[in-house]
Amino acid sequence: MAQLTTITPAQYEVLNMLSCITREDDLAELKNVIVKFLNSRLQNEIDRLYDTGELTDEKVAAWKHEHMRTPYKQM
């Protein structure tokens, strides 16, 4: 049975605005704008983590040696 979900008012607003995008180049431009927006939010959070000391160059360097792969069971 499919699970029914509801959308938030913000999601509805975005969907409503997207209904006017019909050209591929407009869609590509919108994707670019969204990527820039998300990148800005991510960079702000990274800066905050560095400023508070929660993230350091040493922690980032240690990630190079971590293996965070999902273990798969043999069948």
VMD Tcl script that draws the C-alpha trace (Angstrom):
set ca {
  {0.00 0.00 0.00}
  {1.38 3.42 -0.93}
  {1.97 5.84 1.88}
  {0.12 9.12 1.56}
  {2.02 12.22 2.49}
  {1.09 15.85 2.66}
  {3.12 18.71 1.33}
  {4.01 21.75 3.33}
  {2.79 25.21 2.37}
  {6.34 26.04 1.22}
  {6.47 22.94 -1.00}
  {3.10 23.84 -2.47}
  {4.31 27.36 -3.23}
  {7.42 26.06 -4.98}
  {5.39 23.58 -7.04}
  {2.99 26.33 -7.99}
  {5.86 28.54 -9.18}
  {7.44 25.67 -11.10}
  {4.29 25.15 -13.14}
  {5.26 28.13 -15.31}
  {8.65 26.69 -16.32}
  {8.22 25.04 -19.68}
  {11.55 25.56 -21.45}
  {14.62 23.41 -20.90}
  {16.94 26.43 -20.66}
  {14.74 27.95 -17.95}
  {14.91 24.69 -16.02}
  {18.70 24.62 -16.36}
  {18.90 28.21 -15.08}
  {16.64 27.36 -12.13}
  {18.81 24.37 -11.25}
  {21.85 26.64 -11.30}
  {20.15 29.14 -8.98}
  {19.16 26.36 -6.56}
  {22.67 24.91 -6.55}
  {24.13 28.36 -5.78}
  {21.59 28.84 -2.98}
  {22.34 25.46 -1.40}
  {26.08 25.99 -1.81}
  {25.81 29.31 0.01}
  {23.91 27.69 2.89}
  {26.45 24.88 3.09}
  {29.40 27.28 3.06}
  {27.81 29.34 5.83}
  {27.39 26.21 7.95}
  {30.97 25.10 7.30}
  {32.19 28.57 8.30}
  {30.10 28.38 11.48}
  {31.54 24.97 12.36}
  {35.08 26.26 11.87}
  {34.36 29.40 13.91}
  {33.02 27.35 16.83}
  {35.84 24.82 16.64}
  {33.50 21.93 15.88}
  {35.34 21.47 12.57}
  {39.10 21.75 12.20}
  {41.66 21.17 9.48}
  {42.79 18.09 11.40}
  {39.30 16.58 11.35}
  {38.98 17.20 7.62}
  {42.41 15.65 7.01}
  {41.41 12.58 9.04}
  {38.44 12.01 6.72}
  {40.89 11.14 3.94}
  {41.67 7.90 5.74}
  {38.15 6.92 6.78}
  {36.20 4.25 4.97}
  {32.55 5.15 5.41}
  {31.22 2.61 2.98}
  {28.06 0.68 3.68}
  {28.89 -2.95 4.48}
  {27.00 -5.30 2.22}
  {26.08 -8.81 3.22}
  {27.17 -11.65 0.99}
  {24.29 -13.63 -0.43}
}
mol new
graphics top color blue
foreach p $ca { graphics top sphere $p radius 0.5 }
foreach p [lrange $ca 0 end-1] q [lrange $ca 1 end] { graphics top cylinder $p $q radius 0.2 }
display resetview
